[in-house]
Amino acid sequence: MSRAETDEHSDFPEGTGKPASGAFRAAGYLCLDDLVGVPASELRKLHGVGPKALEVVQAALEQTGRSLG
């Protein structure tokens, strides 16, 4: 894995997974902050985003008082 791949993946919480991180990025969500307020139902439609990724993202957002939509 190149440094660029590692750095890009780190824009989302550890445990999000490479497929989900790639799907978020392809949909225009470039970091965790971009996911604030986005409905989980919309994110589930992205190929590569599953329940585990959504749980990891939601938990990370909740640590700072934020959440998915």
Secondary structure, 3 states (H helix, E strand, C coil): CCHHHHHHHCCCCCCCCHHHHHHHHHCCCCCHHHHCCCCHHHHHCCCCCCHHHHHHHHHHHHCCCCCCC
